[in-house]
Amino acid sequence: MTLKVTVLGSGTSSGVPTVGCSCEVCLSTDPRDKRLRPSILLQYGGRNIVVDTTPDFRTQALRVGLQHLDAVVYTHGHADHILGLDDVRPFNYQQRSHIPIYASAITFDVIRRIFDYAFSNKPQLSTVPKLDVNIFEEAPFEVLGLEFEPIPLVHGNMVVYGFRIGNIAYLTDHGDIPETSLAKLHGLDVLFLDALRHKPHPTHSSLENSIATAKRLGAKRTYFTHMCHDLPHAETEQSLPPGIFLAYDGLQLEVSAAG
């Protein structure tokens, strides 16, 4: 089964351009330097699954012409990954159905606290997101016929999740990747890795660390994502080893969904 992957956003939590910044990248005319908050769209068999609903989710959905939404899978509960959840409501209207969401227990606790109105039993005066909640642990789980294998990652002082889906793995927001997780990431056609900037960061991987990880894992193609305005696309990509690239908003790939 062929899986189509679209990068909806490749930027960090502030996005690029960053508000109030006049650096070279924020003023760049290269469209690849325009980075919304990090998310991908998975399409197969007529189904659409989004990984993370960023604060830019409405813009991202409009930009790719998303006509229906079948499920949402969450990596973790930080603001830049969940705050667009309310924008699933138009899909509820059009589809006349609830939308399943998949999250770890810790992530769902954050979602429920922030979007309390969506899970309240009280009568509502206006529409709210209609969601079917599914809690995953560390075992593989199925989303509408597609198997997701959770990949635990270290993001500062918390555990977040990347996912392996067949021969693709999407790992955003990680500082460290445990050895037990690295063992699950061999034989990939496509690998996405967090690569925030050159300078070390307490919760995110640097470009140099991600290059080392990419070389170690040996995916056929590796794409860096969750990038800030320190990394100009054209200049940075020219410096990368063969088989390693920078993701950009709108990038589309087709890979096998079979492991």
Order of alpha helices (4+ residues) and beta strands (2+ residues): beta-beta-beta-alpha-beta-alpha-alpha-beta-alpha-alpha-beta-beta-beta-beta-beta-alpha-beta-alpha-beta-alpha-beta-beta
